[in-house]
């Protein structure tokens, strides 16, 4: 791996090693999963201190990252946020989201820790839609910590969940740790959604914020964030505002260009939390965009499992309290906004450590559009694309009705091998290339 400086930002070159891994998979005849029909914008993000990218010196846990040309890139060095120690841990990120109205519906997007196992298989509705990869599946493959998932079920600030039980449930993978097409985190290990990564080290995406303004290549403004309780800079940063150090303080930087001072947006106490709590996932809803927690504001967040307030909040999931998403509105006590079960979580140690959202008016349409789709060429749905799929492929392009009768549990969209949104004779050449590895 190598580090280059482009436009003042660190670029982390890992193309040769990762590319060799991907080439080996293709040479072995393994087909790629299909990227989302409508890839979500890549968010800004950070990785935790135990990530390989940090341990080998490519990035620091205080940095805001993005991806450019398939490479992990430091967009905002942590010191521009006032984080003066390389050991500071940028634990959560958010924009102001002042545009979001109380009745607007959205799907929550989230990331999880390495210890997360998940508790539910992929929902059959999502399997039928061709977006079968969920938290439990990716955790079993050893790569969930570098993924981003969508929790299926519309929510708004006035309705915690709508459509549950009637429009599908569960979670689906919307962004892969490495390179699935669309927008991905370019993290380690360089695997695809269907790969078994095993017990290899994983980069852990532990904060997700607003998309980077790629068109202008500028650093994002109006950054809300928390830092881990063990961060060396936290005591001094907290003391500037007369506060004891707390991983539950939310800080704000209007434009992290090295000239704007970081300020306190909301203290742990103002959020109804204890100073010993630790926020590790965050969506700020700064209604009037004034950078102060006041009337009309709210925060969606998740707490680290050892946070003492989790023992005080009603209806927290006992088995994995770090898997719940909570909400605090100005002047009100925290409460559960979405329980762990909505995120396919429930095993001890399951923990959400990054939050974001995407506007959505129909959860199944959004899942189909934004989810990473089934393996291209796997028409008999045995988990691999090979010569045994030939008969099923021919049937799919010549007689779709009969295909559904013969393979009722399979996804015909896997036949869209050239990804033109149709299953027809124009897919034949790519299908042959997939199953032969050429």
C-alpha positions as CSV (number, residue, x, y, z in Angstrom):
1,X,0.0,0.0,0.0
2,X,1.1,3.6,-0.5
3,X,0.1,7.0,0.5
4,X,-0.1,9.9,-2.0
5,X,-1.1,13.6,-1.5
6,X,-3.5,14.9,-4.0
7,X,-5.1,18.4,-3.6
8,X,-3.9,18.5,-0.1
9,X,-5.5,15.3,0.9
10,X,-4.1,11.9,1.7
11,X,-4.8,9.2,-0.9
12,X,-4.4,5.7,0.3
13,X,-3.3,3.5,-2.6
14,X,-4.4,-0.2,-2.2
15,X,-5.3,-0.9,-5.8
16,X,-2.7,-3.6,-6.6
17,X,-3.4,-5.9,-3.7
18,X,-7.1,-5.4,-3.8
19,X,-7.2,-5.7,-7.6
20,X,-5.3,-8.9,-7.4
21,X,-7.8,-10.4,-5.0
22,X,-10.7,-9.4,-7.2
23,X,-9.0,-10.7,-10.3
24,X,-8.4,-14.0,-8.6
25,X,-12.1,-14.3,-7.9
26,X,-13.1,-13.6,-11.5
27,X,-10.5,-16.0,-12.8
28,X,-12.0,-18.7,-10.5
29,X,-15.3,-18.2,-12.3
30,X,-17.0,-16.3,-9.5
31,X,-19.6,-13.8,-10.7
32,X,-20.1,-10.4,-9.4
33,X,-23.2,-9.4,-7.5
34,X,-25.1,-6.6,-9.2
35,X,-24.7,-3.1,-8.0
36,X,-27.8,-1.1,-6.9
37,X,-30.1,0.2,-9.6
38,X,-29.8,3.6,-8.0
39,X,-26.6,3.8,-5.9
40,X,-27.0,6.1,-2.9
41,X,-24.5,9.0,-2.7
42,X,-21.3,8.0,-0.9
43,X,-21.4,9.6,2.6
44,X,-18.4,11.1,4.4
45,X,-17.3,8.6,7.1
46,X,-14.6,7.5,9.5
47,X,-13.1,4.2,10.6
48,X,-12.4,3.1,14.2
49,X,-8.9,2.9,15.8
50,X,-8.6,-0.9,15.3
51,X,-9.1,-0.7,11.6
52,X,-6.3,-2.0,9.4
53,X,-6.2,1.3,7.5
54,X,-5.4,3.0,10.8
55,X,-3.0,0.4,12.2
56,X,-0.8,0.6,9.1
57,X,-0.9,4.4,9.1
58,X,-3.1,5.1,6.0
59,X,-5.6,7.2,7.9
60,X,-6.3,8.3,11.5
61,X,-9.5,7.6,13.5
62,X,-10.0,11.3,13.8
63,X,-10.2,11.9,10.1
64,X,-13.3,12.4,7.9
65,X,-12.9,10.2,4.9
66,X,-14.3,9.7,1.4
67,X,-13.5,7.6,-1.6
68,X,-12.0,9.0,-4.9
69,X,-11.1,6.8,-7.9
70,X,-11.7,3.7,-5.7
71,X,-9.2,4.8,-3.1
72,X,-9.7,5.7,0.6
73,X,-9.1,9.5,0.9
74,X,-8.8,11.8,3.8
75,X,-11.2,14.6,3.1
76,X,-10.9,16.5,6.4
77,X,-7.9,15.8,8.6
78,X,-9.0,15.5,12.3
79,X,-7.0,18.5,13.4
80,X,-9.2,20.7,11.3
81,X,-12.1,19.7,13.7
82,X,-10.0,20.6,16.7
83,X,-9.0,17.0,17.4
84,X,-5.3,17.5,18.2
85,X,-4.3,13.9,19.0
86,X,-3.9,11.2,16.4
87,X,-5.5,8.9,19.0
88,X,-8.7,10.9,19.0
89,X,-11.7,8.8,17.7
90,X,-14.3,10.6,15.6
91,X,-17.2,8.4,16.7
92,X,-20.2,9.8,14.8
93,X,-21.0,12.4,12.1
94,X,-24.0,14.3,10.9
95,X,-25.1,17.3,8.9
96,X,-27.8,19.7,10.2
97,X,-30.7,18.1,8.2
98,X,-32.7,21.3,8.7
99,X,-34.6,20.6,5.5
100,X,-36.3,17.5,6.9
101,X,-39.9,18.2,7.8
102,X,-41.7,16.3,10.6
103,X,-43.9,14.4,8.2
104,X,-41.2,13.5,5.6
105,X,-40.7,9.7,5.4
106,X,-37.3,8.0,5.2
107,X,-35.4,4.8,5.7
108,X,-32.6,4.6,8.3
109,X,-29.2,3.6,7.1
110,X,-26.7,2.2,9.5
111,X,-23.4,0.5,10.1
112,X,-22.4,-2.1,12.8
113,X,-19.4,-3.1,14.8
114,X,-17.2,-6.2,14.2
115,X,-18.8,-8.0,17.1
116,X,-22.2,-7.8,15.6
117,X,-23.7,-11.2,14.6
118,X,-27.3,-10.3,13.8
119,X,-30.3,-12.5,14.6
120,X,-32.6,-12.7,11.6
121,X,-32.2,-14.2,8.1
122,X,-33.0,-12.1,5.1
123,X,-36.7,-11.4,4.8
124,X,-38.3,-13.4,2.0
125,X,-39.8,-10.3,0.5
126,X,-36.4,-8.8,0.0
127,X,-35.0,-12.1,-1.4
128,X,-37.8,-12.1,-3.9
129,X,-36.9,-8.5,-4.9
130,X,-33.3,-9.7,-5.5
131,X,-31.7,-7.8,-2.6
132,X,-30.9,-10.8,-0.3
133,X,-27.9,-9.6,1.7
134,X,-28.7,-8.5,5.2
135,X,-26.8,-7.9,8.5
136,X,-26.8,-11.5,9.6
137,X,-25.7,-12.7,6.3
138,X,-22.8,-10.3,6.0
139,X,-21.7,-10.8,9.6
140,X,-21.5,-14.6,9.0
141,X,-19.3,-13.8,5.9
142,X,-16.9,-11.8,8.1
143,X,-17.3,-8.4,6.5
144,X,-20.3,-6.6,8.0
145,X,-18.2,-3.9,9.8
146,X,-17.4,-2.2,6.5
147,X,-20.9,-2.3,5.1
148,X,-23.9,0.0,5.2
149,X,-27.4,-1.4,5.5
150,X,-31.0,0.0,5.1
151,X,-33.6,-0.8,7.7
152,X,-36.8,-1.6,5.7
153,X,-39.7,0.3,7.2
154,X,-40.7,3.9,6.6
155,X,-40.2,6.3,9.4
156,X,-40.7,10.0,10.1
157,X,-40.2,12.3,13.0
158,X,-43.9,11.9,14.0
159,X,-44.3,8.2,13.1
160,X,-41.6,5.9,14.3
161,X,-42.4,3.2,11.8
162,X,-45.1,2.7,9.2
163,X,-45.7,-0.2,6.9
164,X,-44.3,-2.9,9.3
165,X,-45.7,-6.3,8.5
166,X,-47.4,-5.2,5.3
167,X,-44.7,-3.8,3.1
168,X,-41.7,-5.9,4.1
169,X,-39.3,-5.8,7.0
170,X,-35.7,-6.6,7.8
171,X,-32.5,-5.1,6.3
172,X,-30.7,-5.0,3.1
173,X,-27.1,-4.2,2.1
174,X,-26.9,-0.8,0.3
175,X,-23.1,-0.2,0.4
176,X,-20.3,-2.8,0.4
177,X,-17.1,-2.6,2.3
178,X,-15.0,-2.8,-0.8
179,X,-16.1,-2.9,-4.4
180,X,-19.6,-4.1,-5.5
181,X,-20.2,-1.3,-8.0
182,X,-22.1,1.8,-7.2
183,X,-20.6,3.5,-4.2
184,X,-18.6,1.6,-1.7
185,X,-16.2,2.3,1.2
186,X,-13.0,0.9,-0.4
187,X,-12.2,-0.8,2.9
188,X,-10.5,-4.0,4.0
189,X,-11.1,-6.8,3.3
190,X,-11.5,-6.4,-0.4
191,X,-14.5,-8.7,-0.8
192,X,-17.8,-8.9,-2.5
193,X,-21.1,-9.3,-0.8
194,X,-21.2,-13.1,-1.4
195,X,-17.6,-13.8,-0.4
196,X,-16.6,-15.6,2.8
197,X,-13.9,-13.3,4.2
198,X,-13.2,-15.5,7.2
199,X,-11.4,-14.1,10.3
200,X,-9.4,-11.5,8.4
201,X,-9.0,-8.0,9.9
202,X,-11.8,-5.6,9.0
203,X,-11.9,-1.9,8.7
204,X,-14.9,-0.7,10.8
205,X,-16.9,2.2,9.4
206,X,-18.0,3.8,12.7
207,X,-19.4,7.1,11.5
208,X,-21.4,8.2,8.4
209,X,-22.3,11.8,7.6
210,X,-23.3,14.0,4.7
211,X,-22.2,13.2,1.2
212,X,-18.9,14.8,0.2
213,X,-19.4,17.6,-2.4
214,X,-17.5,15.7,-5.0
215,X,-18.3,18.1,-7.9
216,X,-16.5,21.0,-6.2
217,X,-14.0,18.8,-4.2
218,X,-14.6,21.0,-1.2
219,X,-14.6,20.0,2.4
220,X,-18.1,19.6,3.9
221,X,-19.5,22.4,6.1
222,X,-21.8,22.3,9.1
223,X,-20.3,19.2,10.6
224,X,-21.9,17.8,13.8
225,X,-19.9,15.1,15.5
226,X,-19.0,13.2,18.7
227,X,-15.7,11.8,19.8
228,X,-15.0,8.6,21.8
229,X,-14.8,8.9,25.6
230,X,-11.2,7.9,25.6
231,X,-10.1,10.6,23.1
232,X,-7.1,12.6,24.5
233,X,-8.5,15.9,23.2
234,X,-12.0,15.4,24.8
235,X,-11.2,16.9,28.3
236,X,-9.8,20.1,26.9
237,X,-12.5,20.5,24.3
238,X,-15.2,19.9,26.9
239,X,-13.6,22.3,29.4
240,X,-13.8,25.1,26.9
241,X,-17.5,25.1,27.5
242,X,-17.5,24.4,31.2
243,X,-18.4,20.7,30.8
244,X,-16.9,17.5,32.1
245,X,-15.5,15.3,29.4
246,X,-18.2,13.1,27.8
247,X,-18.5,10.9,24.7
248,X,-22.1,12.0,24.7
249,X,-21.4,15.7,23.9
250,X,-22.2,16.7,20.3
251,X,-19.8,19.2,18.8
252,X,-20.1,21.4,15.7
253,X,-17.8,23.0,13.2
254,X,-19.3,25.3,10.6
255,X,-16.5,24.9,8.1
256,X,-13.5,22.7,9.0
257,X,-11.0,24.6,6.9
258,X,-8.5,25.0,9.8
259,X,-9.9,28.5,10.6
260,X,-13.3,27.8,12.2
261,X,-13.3,26.8,15.8
262,X,-15.2,23.8,17.0
263,X,-18.0,24.6,19.4
264,X,-20.4,22.7,21.6
265,X,-23.8,22.0,20.0
266,X,-25.4,20.0,22.8
267,X,-24.0,18.7,26.1
268,X,-24.8,15.2,27.4
269,X,-27.0,16.8,30.0
270,X,-28.9,18.8,27.5
271,X,-29.6,15.6,25.6
272,X,-30.9,14.0,28.8
273,X,-27.9,11.7,29.1
274,X,-25.2,11.1,31.7
275,X,-21.6,12.3,31.2
276,X,-20.4,8.7,31.3
277,X,-22.6,7.8,28.2
278,X,-20.9,7.4,24.9
279,X,-22.8,8.2,21.6
280,X,-21.4,6.2,18.7
281,X,-24.0,6.8,16.0
282,X,-25.8,10.1,15.3
283,X,-28.3,12.0,13.1
284,X,-28.7,15.7,14.2
285,X,-31.9,17.4,13.3
286,X,-31.1,21.1,13.8
287,X,-34.4,22.6,12.7
288,X,-33.4,26.2,12.6
289,X,-29.8,25.5,11.5
290,X,-28.3,27.7,14.2
291,X,-25.8,25.2,15.7
292,X,-27.5,25.3,19.2
293,X,-29.7,22.6,20.6
294,X,-32.9,24.4,21.2
295,X,-36.7,24.4,20.5
296,X,-37.6,22.2,17.5
297,X,-34.3,20.3,17.5
298,X,-33.9,16.6,17.9
299,X,-31.1,13.9,17.7
300,X,-31.3,10.3,16.7
301,X,-28.5,8.3,18.1
302,X,-27.2,5.0,19.4
303,X,-25.2,4.5,22.6
304,X,-22.3,2.2,23.2
305,X,-23.5,-0.8,25.1
306,X,-21.8,0.1,28.4
307,X,-23.5,3.5,28.6
308,X,-25.3,3.8,31.9
309,X,-28.3,5.6,30.6
310,X,-29.3,2.5,28.7
311,X,-30.4,1.1,32.1
312,X,-32.7,4.0,32.6
313,X,-34.5,4.4,29.3
314,X,-37.8,2.5,29.0
315,X,-38.1,-0.3,26.5
316,X,-34.4,-0.6,25.6
317,X,-33.6,-4.0,24.1
318,X,-32.0,-5.9,27.0
319,X,-30.0,-8.4,25.0
320,X,-28.3,-5.8,22.8
321,X,-29.0,-2.2,24.0
322,X,-26.4,-0.9,21.5
323,X,-28.7,-2.0,18.7
324,X,-31.5,0.4,19.5
325,X,-31.8,3.8,17.9
326,X,-32.9,6.4,20.4
327,X,-34.3,9.9,20.0
328,X,-34.0,13.0,22.2
329,X,-36.1,16.1,21.4
330,X,-35.2,19.4,23.0
331,X,-36.6,19.5,26.5
332,X,-37.7,15.8,26.5
333,X,-36.1,12.7,27.9
334,X,-34.5,10.1,25.5
335,X,-36.7,7.3,24.3
336,X,-36.5,4.4,21.9
337,X,-37.1,5.5,18.3
338,X,-36.4,2.1,16.6
339,X,-35.6,-1.1,18.5
340,X,-32.8,-3.5,17.6
341,X,-35.2,-6.0,16.0
342,X,-35.9,-3.5,13.2
343,X,-32.2,-3.8,12.3
344,X,-32.1,-7.6,12.3
345,X,-30.2,-7.3,15.6
346,X,-30.7,-9.1,18.9
347,X,-27.5,-11.1,19.7
348,X,-25.4,-10.0,22.6
349,X,-22.8,-7.7,21.3
350,X,-24.8,-6.4,18.4
351,X,-24.1,-2.7,18.1
352,X,-25.0,0.1,15.7
353,X,-22.1,2.5,15.3
354,X,-23.1,4.7,12.3
355,X,-26.4,6.3,11.3
356,X,-27.6,8.1,8.2
357,X,-31.0,8.1,6.3
358,X,-32.4,8.4,2.8
359,X,-35.7,10.0,1.9
360,X,-38.2,7.3,0.8
361,X,-42.0,7.1,0.1
362,X,-42.2,3.4,-0.7
363,X,-39.9,1.1,1.3
364,X,-40.0,-1.8,-1.2
365,X,-39.2,0.4,-4.2
366,X,-36.4,2.0,-2.2
367,X,-35.0,-1.4,-1.2
368,X,-35.0,-2.7,-4.8
369,X,-33.4,0.5,-6.1
370,X,-30.7,1.0,-3.5
371,X,-29.9,-2.6,-2.4
372,X,-27.0,-4.7,-3.7
373,X,-28.6,-7.4,-5.9
374,X,-28.2,-11.1,-6.3
375,X,-25.2,-12.8,-8.1
376,X,-25.3,-12.2,-11.8
377,X,-25.8,-15.4,-13.7
378,X,-27.0,-17.5,-10.8
379,X,-30.4,-18.5,-12.3
380,X,-30.8,-21.8,-10.4
381,X,-30.1,-19.9,-7.1
382,X,-27.5,-22.4,-5.7
383,X,-25.2,-19.6,-4.7
384,X,-22.8,-19.7,-7.7
385,X,-22.9,-18.9,-11.4
386,X,-21.6,-21.9,-13.4
387,X,-22.5,-24.3,-16.2
388,X,-25.4,-25.7,-14.1
389,X,-27.2,-22.3,-14.7
390,X,-27.4,-22.7,-18.5
391,X,-30.8,-24.4,-18.7
392,X,-32.3,-21.9,-16.2
393,X,-30.8,-19.0,-18.1
394,X,-32.2,-20.1,-21.4
395,X,-35.6,-20.6,-19.8
396,X,-35.4,-17.1,-18.2
397,X,-34.8,-15.3,-21.5
398,X,-37.2,-17.4,-23.6
399,X,-40.1,-18.1,-21.3
400,X,-40.1,-16.1,-18.1
401,X,-43.5,-17.4,-17.0
402,X,-42.3,-21.0,-17.1
403,X,-39.0,-20.0,-15.4
404,X,-41.0,-18.7,-12.4
405,X,-42.9,-22.0,-12.2
406,X,-39.8,-24.2,-12.4
407,X,-37.7,-22.0,-10.1
408,X,-40.3,-20.4,-7.8
409,X,-37.7,-19.4,-5.1
410,X,-35.2,-17.9,-7.5
411,X,-34.7,-14.3,-8.7
412,X,-35.0,-13.9,-12.5
413,X,-33.2,-10.5,-12.3
414,X,-30.0,-12.5,-11.9
415,X,-30.3,-13.0,-15.6
416,X,-29.6,-9.4,-16.3
417,X,-26.0,-10.1,-16.8
418,X,-25.2,-7.0,-18.8
419,X,-27.1,-4.8,-16.3
420,X,-29.3,-3.0,-18.8
421,X,-32.4,-3.6,-16.7
422,X,-33.7,-6.3,-19.1
423,X,-33.4,-10.1,-19.3
424,X,-33.0,-11.0,-23.0
425,X,-30.6,-12.3,-25.7
426,X,-28.3,-9.3,-25.2
427,X,-27.3,-10.9,-21.9
428,X,-25.9,-14.1,-23.5
429,X,-22.3,-13.0,-24.1
430,X,-21.9,-11.6,-20.6
431,X,-23.5,-14.8,-19.1
432,X,-21.0,-16.9,-21.0
433,X,-18.2,-14.7,-19.7
434,X,-19.4,-15.0,-16.1
435,X,-19.7,-18.8,-16.0
436,X,-16.4,-19.4,-17.8
437,X,-14.4,-16.7,-16.0
438,X,-13.3,-15.1,-19.2
